[in-house]
Amino acid sequence: MNIKKSILLRVRLAFLAIVIFAGAIMYQIFHIQWMDGEKWKKMAEEITMSYQEVKATRGNIYSDNGSLLATSLPFYKVAFDPTIADEQLFREGIDSLSLMLAKNFGNSKTYYKQKITSARQKGRQYIFLTRDLIGYQKKKEMETWPIFREGRLGGGVIFTKTDKRFRPFSNLAFRTIGFLNENDYGAGLEYSFNKYLAGTNGKALFQKISGSSWRPVNDGSEIRPKDGFDIQTTIDINLQDVSESALLRHLIKHDADMGCVVVMEVETGEIKAISNLKKLKNGKYGEVYNYAVGSHGLREPGSTFKLASYMALLEEKEIQLSDSIETGDGQLKFYKETVRDHKPGGYGTITIEEAFKKSSNIAIAKLIDETFRENPQRFLDYLKIMGLTQPLGFQMVGEGKPNIPPIKKWSGITLPWMAYGYGLELTPLHTLTLYNAIANNGKMIRPLLVKSIKKTDKEINTFKTSVISDQICSEETLKKLKKMLEGVVEEGTASNINNAEYKIAGKTGTAQSLKNGRYVRQYYTSFAGYFPADNPKYSAIVVMDNPKGYQQYGSDVAAPVFKEIADKIYALDLNMHDEYELEEKPEEGIFPVVQAGNRSDLASMLNYLGVSNHAESQDVDWVRASIHNNSIKWKPNNQHQNGLVPDVRGMTLRDALYLLENTGLQVQVKGSKGRVMQQSQYPGSRALKGSTIKLEVG
């Protein structure tokens, strides 16, 4: 009995404990639900609700003529609240909507119908219909679909915008345009002008849903983002394409490691083209770094630096270009080191002008050492006047600073070595700025890449041409330097790019590469100059690093790239061409107006009119008329057969178009009746296929 009572007592105590525990639970539920309900509800909202940034639309980057270089295109995530639509709308539209989703995003009609219907029954207010982003046009199309056409409030469709950066010209000027990643690290204009392009982000309330996704909650508290400003650059798309294509072609030809090109407008300093190409691991070339501007582009310039050395020399002492300098047998010792000239056996005794044209290292090393040995600071002072000792203040982040060692670190060979471009480092843009100053009559202009900051069509900020130095040298020195630079192309190391259409002035450069503190048999080749030399409009520099094969010097590697780019720019820029009027016209009142055209057609017409005419050769198809006594004599006019620009002055427009278009030229015509009075390209000059020739008809 005692055992039964003991067991019963224990059961009762256990039951009582369970009742008390259950009561405590019920009390706690009641307390949480009714007494602390608001507190826990607020805490839950804080966990699942969050104010997050809404990205502003990034500004556009434009070329000099308004062509888009980079823009932000809207893409959208597609979500759906299936509980919004009323029962009739949902029932009537769900089949058609599921079919449209299946046709556009894969999966089956049944899959989408079940997914949406199930979510509606469970009261789920946010589901993704596809993980893929859609474009603006697809969004507009989807807004016409069943149920969706009622909009967000009536149909429940939710389009969440996100921007993606797009380059209409693909990889053209890739590194110059640059990039910006999620961590706000980048390069080029995208990074350098981010404070303008980025805009101001907004804020909005988002709710966390399944799958760690967030959906916007439109409660009226959102702060709208302010879109970024646009920037307009100085880049000319046509010149950029010409420069990049020429550089790539020659890099492949010479299997070079790296190359860069910069084209600048002389008077304004505007960068019209800038390209940097490096050989990648896969053997192809791509833009991975801006060698023209950045610190990784700092290299010993070689002989292009001789322009600065000769400028300092001519400014320091009275020297005539006809003065002589002894260069010996091509080798000259400075202390324990030997300076060598390119020509085996040397140049012997030559003039100062010849030394520059032939790019004699010995000549300039001797002249600079003799002139500045006792006061080397004087040489550095001249370099400072030329703007070669400090950064240019260029508009992009990461500009390389000239590396010129202080005098206290100099040895006996530093000055003569520096005279021909060793022992110091410059970027290609720095070297070009010096050459551009010579073309600009001594005025050194700071290179300009961005012209303005805009909001729609309103300019917020403008960047105008700025002057580094009004006059980097005397008029007399300038005149001598121009003469020497023209001489390099006419009869010096770059005579292979001389041409009859327009004059080029410039200087070749070839420097051995320094690897692990030692010079190796790899070359850094360059050509810097300007054109047309008699009235410069453009300056440019071409650099190619470590070309392979038997052609490894600036004259063979970099100079031809410069020439190809200059030729195409000259053909594209009609303002650089002189227009010529017809030189010979028959006397009025004697013969019909016969000047030039197809010999067979013209002869038939004159024979019908009874006018005597004859040709030197019956094999000539195209002719020009000249008066010979009381008859017309036909002179050959067949330049086009030799790949030259034909002389179409005096021809009918029909004949002129036939000849020019068959030569591969693009024709622009001013006027519509009469004969060709003027043509923009020289008759007899090389016909560059695809270039434009302007005709005036009257």
HELIX and SHEET records of a PDB file:
HELIX    1   1 ASN A    2  PHE A   30  1                                  29    
HELIX    2   2 HIS A   31  MET A   35  3                                   5    
HELIX    3   3 GLY A   37  THR A   48  1                                  12    
HELIX    4   4 GLU A   87  PHE A  105  1                                  19    
HELIX    5   5 LYS A  109  GLN A  121  1                                  13    
HELIX    6   6 TYR A  136  MET A  142  1                                   7    
HELIX    7   7 PHE A  148  GLU A  150  5                                   3    
HELIX    8   8 GLY A  151  GLY A  154  1                                   4    
HELIX    9   9 PHE A  174  ILE A  177  1                                   4    
HELIX   10  10 GLY A  188  SER A  192  1                                   5    
HELIX   11  11 ASN A  194  LEU A  197  1                                   4    
HELIX   12  12 SER A  210  SER A  212  5                                   3    
HELIX   13  13 ILE A  237  HIS A  254  1                                  18    
HELIX   14  14 SER A  295  GLY A  297  5                                   3    
HELIX   15  15 GLY A  302  PHE A  305  5                                   4    
HELIX   16  16 LYS A  306  GLU A  316  1                                  11    
HELIX   17  17 ILE A  352  LYS A  357  1                                   6    
HELIX   18  18 ASN A  361  PHE A  372  1                                  12    
HELIX   19  19 PRO A  376  ILE A  385  1                                  10    
HELIX   20  20 ILE A  407  LYS A  409  5                                   3    
HELIX   21  21 THR A  414  ALA A  419  1                                   6    
HELIX   22  22 PRO A  428  ALA A  439  1                                  12    
HELIX   23  23 GLU A  475  GLU A  491  1                                  17    
HELIX   24  24 SER A  495  ILE A  497  5                                   3    
HELIX   25  25 GLY A  554  LEU A  572  1                                  19    
HELIX   26  26 LEU A  574  MET A  576  5                                   3    
HELIX   27  27 ARG A  599  LEU A  609  1                                  11    
HELIX   28  28 GLN A  639  ASN A  642  5                                   4    
HELIX   29  29 LEU A  653  ASN A  662  1                                  10    
SHEET    1   A 3 MET A  49  VAL A  54  0                                        
SHEET    2   A 3 GLY A 202  ILE A 209 -1                                        
SHEET    3   A 3 SER A 213  VAL A 217 -1                                        
SHEET    1   B 6 ILE A 127  GLY A 135  0                                        
SHEET    2   B 6 LEU A  68  PHE A  80 -1                                        
SHEET    3   B 6 ILE A  61  TYR A  62 -1                                        
SHEET    4   B 6 ASP A 230  THR A 233  1                                        
SHEET    5   B 6 VAL A 450  LYS A 455 -1                                        
SHEET    6   B 6 LYS A 458  THR A 462 -1                                        
SHEET    1   C 3 ILE A 127  GLY A 135  0                                        
SHEET    2   C 3 LEU A  68  PHE A  80 -1                                        
SHEET    3   C 3 VAL A 157  PHE A 166 -1                                        
SHEET    1   D 2 PHE A 179  LEU A 180  0                                        
SHEET    2   D 2 GLY A 186  ALA A 187 -1                                        
SHEET    1   E 6 TYR A 285  GLY A 286  0                                        
SHEET    2   E 6 ILE A 271  LYS A 279 -1                                        
SHEET    3   E 6 MET A 258  GLU A 265 -1                                        
SHEET    4   E 6 TYR A 538  ASP A 545 -1                                        
SHEET    5   E 6 ARG A 518  PHE A 531 -1                                        
SHEET    6   E 6 ALA A 505  LYS A 515 -1                                        
SHEET    1   F 2 SER A 324  GLU A 326  0                                        
SHEET    2   F 2 THR A 349  THR A 351 -1                                        
SHEET    1   G 2 GLN A 331  PHE A 334  0                                        
SHEET    2   G 2 GLU A 337  ARG A 340 -1                                        
SHEET    1   H 2 MET A 444  ILE A 445  0                                        
SHEET    2   H 2 VAL A 467  SER A 469 -1                                        
SHEET    1   I 4 TYR A 580  GLU A 581  0                                        
SHEET    2   I 4 VAL A 676  GLN A 679 -1                                        
SHEET    3   I 4 THR A 692  VAL A 697 -1                                        
SHEET    4   I 4 GLN A 666  LYS A 670  1                                        
SHEET    1   J 4 ALA A 596  ASN A 598  0                                        
SHEET    2   J 4 TRP A 622  HIS A 628 -1                                        
SHEET    3   J 4 SER A 631  PRO A 636 -1                                        
SHEET    4   J 4 ASN A 613  ALA A 615  1                                        
END                                                                             
